[in-house]
C-alpha cells in the first residue's frame, strides 16, 4: 500500500490529491514540520521532520515522502509523476510524447513558478505582507510571475488543460504551485485563461476532498 508522509498543510497536499484522483488506497503518516514543535526531539513530541523515525525515511528531513512497495521518493512533484506512471488512467501519459510534456510542465512548475510563488505564500504565512520587506518581496515575485502567467495563458488558448485535452498529472502539479499565488488577484484578472484553468482544476472532487481535510487540520 502507498504510504504518504506529511501533514496536509504542506506540499504533501499534492500527493494526497493525486492519490484521491487515482482512487488508490493509501496510509497517511502525519509528519509535522519541526518548526511547529516546541521541542522536536522530546519524548512526547509528535513525529516531525527531525524525528529519527522520519529521518530514516528521508534523511533530508523534508516532507512529503512516499513509500510504495519498497520504492521511497522524496520530491512532491516527482512523487506524482511516479504515481501517474505506475497506476495509469487518464491522468497518466498515453505515450512517450505525453510523458515528456508532463515532465516538462512539472519541471517548469518547480523551476520557474514555485521559487516566486512560494515566497509570496510564506510572506502571508508569517504575517509579513504589510511590512516594508514583505511588500517588496510580494511585488518582486508578482513581477516575475507575470511572465509565467503570460506563457501559461498563451498555451491555454483554445484548450482547457495542459496536455492531451484532459486533466492530467501535469495540471495537478502545476495547479498546486499556482495555488501559492492566489493572493495576487491582479495576475488572475490580467490572465483570465489561467484563472479559468485553475478554477477547473479546483472543481475536481478529489481536490475538494483534499482541501476539506487540509482545512480541518490544525494550523498550529
C-alpha positions in Angstrom: 0.0 0.0 0.0 1.1 3.6 -0.7 2.2 5.5 2.4 2.3 9.3 2.3 4.4 11.0 5.0 3.4 14.6 5.8 0.6 16.7 7.1 -2.0 18.1 4.6 -0.8 21.6 5.4 2.4 21.1 3.5 3.5 20.1 0.0 2.1 16.6 0.9 -1.2 18.0 -0.2 -0.1 17.4 -3.8 0.4 13.7 -3.1 -2.9 13.3 -1.1 -4.8 15.0 -4.0 -3.1 12.7 -6.5 -3.9 9.5 -4.5 -7.5 10.5 -4.4 -7.6 11.2 -8.1 -6.2 7.8 -8.8 -8.6 6.2 -6.4 -5.9 4.1 -4.7 -5.8 3.2 -1.0 -3.1 4.9 1.0 -1.9 5.3 4.5 -1.2 8.8 5.9 1.6 9.3 8.4 1.1 12.9 9.6 4.7 14.1 9.9 4.6 17.7 11.0 7.2 20.4 10.3 9.8 20.6 13.1 9.4 24.4 13.2 5.9 23.9 14.5 7.0 21.8 17.5 8.5 23.4 20.7 11.0 20.6 21.2 11.1 18.3 18.2 13.2 15.7 19.9 11.2 15.5 23.1 10.0 12.0 24.0 6.4 13.1 23.7 6.8 15.2 20.6 4.6 14.3 17.6 6.5 12.7 14.7 8.1 15.6 12.9 10.8 16.3 10.3 13.6 16.0 12.9 12.3 12.7 14.4 14.7 9.8 13.9 11.8 7.6 12.6 11.2 10.1 9.8 14.8 10.8 9.1 15.2 7.0 8.4 12.7 7.6 5.5 14.1 10.9 4.3 17.5 11.9 5.7 16.9 15.4 4.3 14.2 15.9 6.9 11.6 17.3 4.4 8.1 16.4 3.7 6.4 14.9 1.8 7.9 11.5 1.2 6.1 8.4 -0.1 6.8 4.7 0.1 5.2 2.4 -2.4 6.0 -1.3 -2.5 9.6 -0.6 -1.3 10.1 2.5 -3.5 10.8 5.6 -1.5 10.6 9.0 -3.2 11.1 12.4 -1.5 10.2 15.1 -4.1 6.5 16.0 -4.1 6.1 16.7 -7.8 8.2 13.7 -8.8 6.1 11.6 -6.5 3.1 12.4 -8.5 4.8 11.6 -11.8 5.7 8.2 -10.4 2.2 7.6 -9.2 0.7 8.5 -12.5 3.1 6.3 -14.4 2.5 3.3 -12.1 -1.2 3.4 -11.6 -2.2 4.6 -15.1 -5.6 6.0 -16.1 -6.4 9.4 -17.7 -4.0 11.3 -15.5 -1.1 9.4 -16.8 0.7 9.8 -20.1 -0.7 7.9 -23.1 2.6 7.7 -24.9 6.2 8.9 -24.7 5.4 12.3 -26.1 2.8 13.0 -23.4 5.2 11.7 -20.8 7.8 14.2 -22.0 5.3 17.0 -21.9 4.0 16.2 -18.5 7.6 16.1 -17.2 8.4 19.3 -18.9 5.5 21.2 -17.3 6.3 19.7 -13.9 9.9 20.8 -14.1 8.7 24.3 -15.3 6.5 24.5 -12.3 9.4 23.6 -10.0 12.0 25.9 -11.5 10.1 28.9 -13.0 6.9 29.2 -10.9 7.4 27.8 -7.4 10.5 29.8 -6.4 8.4 33.0 -6.7 5.0 31.7 -5.7 6.3 30.1 -2.5 7.9 33.4 -1.4 4.5 35.0 -1.7 2.6 32.5 0.4 5.3 32.3 3.0 5.2 36.1 3.4 1.5 35.8 4.2 2.0 32.7 6.4 4.4 34.7 8.5 2.0 37.7 8.7 4.6 39.9 7.0 2.5 41.0 4.0 2.1 44.6 5.3 5.7 45.1 6.3 8.1 47.0 4.1 10.1 43.9 3.4 7.0 41.8 2.8 5.5 44.3 0.3 8.8 44.4 -1.5 9.0 40.6 -1.7 5.5 40.2 -2.9 5.9 43.0 -5.5 9.2 41.4 -6.8 7.7 37.9 -7.0 4.5 39.1 -8.7 6.5 40.9 -11.3 8.5 37.7 -12.0 5.3 35.7 -12.2 3.8 38.0 -14.8 6.0 36.3 -17.4 5.0 32.9 -16.1 1.3 33.7 -16.3 1.7 35.1 -19.8 3.3 31.9 -21.0 0.7 29.6 -19.5 -2.1 31.8 -20.8 -0.7 31.5 -24.3 -0.5 27.8 -24.1 -4.1 27.6 -22.8 -5.5 29.4 -25.8 -8.0 27.1 -27.4 -7.6 24.3 -24.8 -8.8 23.6 -21.3 -5.8 21.6 -20.0 -2.1 21.4 -20.5 -1.6 18.0 -22.2 -3.9 15.8 -24.3 -7.0 17.9 -23.9 -7.8 16.3 -20.5 -6.9 16.8 -16.8 -3.6 15.1 -16.1 -0.8 14.9 -13.5 0.7 18.0 -15.3 -2.4 20.1 -14.4 -2.4 18.8 -10.9 1.3 19.5 -10.3 1.1 23.0 -11.8 -2.2 23.9 -10.1 -0.7 23.1 -6.7 2.1 25.5 -7.4 -0.1 28.2 -8.8 -2.3 27.9 -5.7 0.5 29.7 -3.8 0.0 32.8 -5.9 -3.8 33.0 -5.5 -3.4 36.2 -3.3 -2.2 38.0 -6.5 -5.7 38.7 -7.9 -4.3 41.2 -10.3 -2.5 38.5 -12.2 -5.5 36.3 -12.5 -7.6 39.2 -13.7 -5.0 40.0 -16.3 -4.8 36.4 -17.5 -8.4 35.1 -17.3 -7.5 31.8 -19.2 -5.2 31.0 -16.3 -7.8 31.8 -13.8 -10.4 29.7 -15.6 -7.9 26.7 -15.8 -7.1 26.9 -12.1 -10.8 27.1 -11.3 -11.5 23.9 -13.4 -8.7 22.1 -11.5 -10.1 23.2 -8.2 -13.6 22.0 -9.1 -12.5 18.4 -9.1 -14.0 16.3 -6.3 -10.6 14.9 -5.3 -9.2 18.4 -4.8 -12.2 19.4 -2.7 -11.8 16.3 -0.6 -8.1 17.0 -0.1 -8.7 20.7 0.7 -11.5 19.9 3.2 -9.1 17.6 5.1 -6.4 20.2 4.9 -8.6 23.0 6.3 -9.8 20.7 9.1 -6.2 20.0 10.1 -4.7 22.1 12.9 -2.7 25.1 11.7 -0.8 25.4 15.0 
